[in-house]
């Protein structure tokens, strides 16, 4: 079975807002720590093929979004470690 999670890059700019958005979007467990380490741990624990599509991540606004870049790096690292994770950036 495949799962697709669509994320809006605009919701990933601010750390607190992004973590709440990610927790809801991925349906992470209640013990999710709402930080990048917890994001890494939860994504690496996914055992079904999961496409993560970040819409609006290629635009010029992204260059201003340091937290978004950090999230993308974490997701890319997880995709390298977990063959079930596939990350796609869309404009």
C-alpha positions as CSV (number, residue, x, y, z in Angstrom):
1,X,0.0,0.0,0.0
2,X,1.2,3.5,-0.8
3,X,0.6,6.6,1.2
4,X,0.9,10.2,0.0
5,X,1.3,13.1,2.3
6,X,0.8,16.5,0.7
7,X,2.4,19.4,2.6
8,X,2.1,23.1,1.9
9,X,5.5,24.9,2.2
10,X,3.8,28.0,3.6
11,X,2.8,26.0,6.7
12,X,6.5,24.9,7.2
13,X,8.1,28.3,7.6
14,X,7.7,28.8,11.4
15,X,9.0,26.2,13.8
16,X,6.0,26.0,16.1
17,X,3.4,26.1,13.4
18,X,5.3,23.6,11.2
19,X,5.6,21.1,14.0
20,X,1.9,21.2,14.7
21,X,1.1,20.9,11.0
22,X,3.5,17.9,10.6
23,X,2.1,16.2,13.6
24,X,-1.4,16.5,12.2
25,X,-0.5,15.7,8.6
26,X,1.4,12.5,9.4
27,X,-0.9,11.5,12.3
28,X,2.1,11.2,14.6
29,X,1.6,9.6,18.0
30,X,0.7,11.8,21.0
31,X,4.3,11.5,22.3
32,X,5.7,13.2,19.2
33,X,8.3,15.7,20.5
34,X,7.5,18.5,18.0
35,X,11.1,19.1,17.0
36,X,13.4,18.1,14.1
37,X,14.9,15.1,16.0
38,X,11.4,13.8,16.7
39,X,10.5,14.3,13.1
40,X,13.5,12.3,12.0
41,X,12.7,9.5,14.4
42,X,9.0,9.3,13.4
43,X,9.7,9.4,9.7
44,X,12.4,6.7,10.0
45,X,9.9,4.5,11.8
46,X,7.4,4.5,8.8
47,X,7.1,1.1,7.4
48,X,4.8,1.7,4.4
49,X,5.8,3.4,1.1
50,X,5.2,7.0,1.7
51,X,5.5,9.9,-0.8
52,X,5.9,13.3,0.8
53,X,5.1,16.0,-1.6
54,X,5.9,19.6,-0.5
55,X,4.0,22.0,-2.6
56,X,5.4,25.5,-3.1
57,X,8.9,24.4,-1.9
58,X,10.6,25.5,-5.1
59,X,9.5,29.1,-5.2
60,X,11.7,32.1,-4.5
61,X,10.0,32.5,-1.1
62,X,11.6,29.3,0.0
63,X,15.0,31.0,0.0
64,X,13.8,33.0,3.0
65,X,12.5,30.0,4.9
66,X,15.4,28.6,6.9
67,X,13.1,26.3,8.9
68,X,11.6,24.8,5.8
69,X,15.1,24.1,4.5
70,X,15.9,22.3,7.8
71,X,12.7,20.2,7.5
72,X,13.6,19.3,3.9
73,X,17.1,18.3,5.0
74,X,15.6,16.0,7.7
75,X,13.2,14.5,5.3
76,X,16.0,13.9,2.7
77,X,18.1,12.2,5.4
78,X,15.2,10.0,6.4
79,X,14.7,9.1,2.7
80,X,18.3,8.0,2.6
81,X,17.9,5.9,5.7
82,X,14.4,4.6,5.1
83,X,13.6,3.1,1.7
84,X,9.9,3.6,2.4
85,X,10.2,7.5,2.3
86,X,10.2,9.4,-0.9
87,X,10.4,13.2,-0.9
88,X,9.3,15.4,-3.8
89,X,9.5,19.2,-4.0
90,X,7.0,21.0,-6.2
91,X,6.4,24.6,-7.2
